[in-house]
Amino acid sequence: MQEERGNIKRRKTTITQNSLVEGSKLPPQAIDLEEAVLGALMIEKHAITLIGEILSPDSFYKDAHGIIYKAIRELASNAEPIDILTVTSELRKKGQLDLVGGAFYITQLTNRVASAANIEYHARIISEKFLQRELIRISGEIQTDAFEDSNDAFDLLDSAERKLFELSQGNIKKSMQSMNKVIKDTLRDIEELKHKTGKFTGVPSGFTKLDRITSGFQKSDLIIVAARPGMGKTAFALSVARNASLESLGEGEAPRGVAIFSLEMGNKQMVSRMISSEAEIHGHKLRTGELKEYEWAQLNSKIGRLSEAPIFIDDTPALSVFELRAKCRRLKQQSNIQMVLIDYLQLMRGDDANVKNGNREQEVSYISRSLKALAKELDVPVIALSQLSRMTERRTSSSNRPMLSDLRESGSIEQDADMVMFIYRPEYYQLNEWEDGEPTTGQAEIMIAKNRHGAIENIRLRFINDFTKFTDLMEDTYIQSNNDLMVDNPGFITISSKLNEEDESHDSFNPAPF
C-alpha cells in the first residue's frame, strides 16, 4: 500500500510539474463534478451505462476518484449492484479503502447529488478537462524533447503527431445508432438516388461494365487492384482517378477530390502519364519534348480540364501508415476528398511497435487492416495496388490468370479487402486469342475475384499501351438495354462514346497542323 501511495504521489507530482510551465497555473480540473458523478453512480444503478464510454479511470484528476470509479466499473462488468456498501466492500477487498479516504468519504460522495439526472453532462465536462491536461502533458514532453540536441527533428514531429492522434482516437468514439434511425437514413439515401442523374451509390470508375457491377466504388470499402509488373496497375489506377474526379458528375456537382499516394514513381512522372493519357500523345515524346506543332496544340486543348481536377499527388517514399492517415485526414478536412489511391501497398511500412518486432507478413497484415480502418474512418473508398507472387509465371500458359492465393506477402490482404480485382493482359504472355476466339490485341481483362457487395465477373477493357490508358471496349459504349443505369444516364454513355471516338480517330489519325 505504501508503494502504491508513493506511485500516486509521484504521478501527481509529474502532472503538476508538467502543468506549471507558465504562470504557475493549476491543471484543468473539475473535482466537484467528479464527486457529483461518483455520488450519482452509487445512488442510480443504471447511471454507469450513460457514462461508461465517456470516462475512464484516468479521466479523473483526483487519483482517489479514479480508484473509486475503477471499482464501480468492475462491479458493473460483473453484473453486481452498485451502492455505498458494495463499492466500500470492493475497495476493502482490494486493500484500497484507506487509500481513497475510507468508508466515510464514500458516504460523503452520495451527499453531493440528489439524482443522476445530469450525470452525462457532468461526465463530458470531466472528459474535456482530462483532454486539456493530456494536451498540456504532451506539450511539455514535446518541449522537453525538442531541447535535446541528440533527438532527430523529424522523429520528434512523428512522435508528436502519433501522441496527438492516439489521444484523439482514444477519446472520440462513435455512438451506436438504433435500427429505426439507420433504416430512415437508408430509405432517405434510396429516395435521393431515385432522383439522381447517375444510378451510382459509390464513386464511379468511368468504365461502363465495371460500374454496372459495382455501382461505383463504395464508401468505406478497401479495394485491392493486383497484377504482375507490366500489366498496367498504375495506368488503370490513374484512369480510375481521372474518371472518378471528372466523369459521371450530376448537374451542378463539383469534381470529386482524389488523393494519390505514389510510393514508386515521382509526382512529375505520374502527371506525365496522366497528360499522355488525356492528350493521347506518346509518353516518349513528353519525356524528350519532341512535340510537333499540332501535338502542342493538341496538348494545350486537352489538358485544361485535367489541370482543374482536384487530384492531389503525394510521392513520399516508404510512407508509413501513420503518415498516410495524417495526410488523408487533413485532405478530407480541407478538400473533402472522395477517394484515396495507393501505389502500391507493399512499399508502405508499418509504424506499430509490435509490428516492428515481427516479420514482414505481420507488417503487411497490419498495413491492410489499417487501410480498411482508414476507409471506414474517412467514409471513402481506398484503392490499394498490390503486387502478385511469381506463381502466375510458373503456371502453364493456359492458366496464367492470377488467383487470390497469388496475393503477395500476406493472406490478410484478401481477408481485409471488400473487393479484389486482378489485371490480366494475354499479350504479355504472347497469347493472341481469348478463349472465345476473339483477338487479344490491345485488350485487358479486369477480373473481379472477390466482391462483398455483388457479382464476381471478368470485364474486358481496351488498353492503349502508347498512352498507358484504359478505356471501354467499343461495344460497351453503344450498349442499349433496359438497365436503369444505361437508360437513365445517357450522358455517361455519351462521355464513354466520345472517349472511344477519340481513340478511333487516333488510330486513323493523319497528322496535320491545327
Secondary structure, DSSP 4 states (H G I P E B T S, - for coil): -HHHHHHHHHHHHHHHHHHTTSTTPPPP--HHHHHHHHHHHHH-TTTHHHHTTT--GGG-SSHHHHHHHHHHHHHHHTT---SHHHHHHHHHHHT-TGGGTHHHHHHHHTTS-S-STTHHHHHHHHHHHHHHHHHHHHHHHHHHHHT-TTS-HHHHHHHHHHHHHHHHHHH--PPP--HHHHHHHHHHHHHHHHTSSS--SSB--S-HHHHHHHSSBPTT-EEEEEE-TTS-HHHHHHHHHHHHHHSSPPTTPPPPEEEEEESSS-HHHHHHHHHHHHHT--HHHHHHT---HHHHHHHHHHSHHHHTS-EEEE--TT-BHHHHHHHHHHHHHHH-EEEEEEE-GGG-B---HHHHTS-HHHHHHHHHHHHHHHHHHHTS-EEEEEEB-THHHHS-GGG-S--GGGBSS-THHHHH-SEEEEEE-GGGGT--B-TTS-B-TTEEEEEEEEETTS---EEEEEEEGGGTEEEE-HHHHT---S-HHHHS-HHHHHHHHHHHHHHHHHHT------
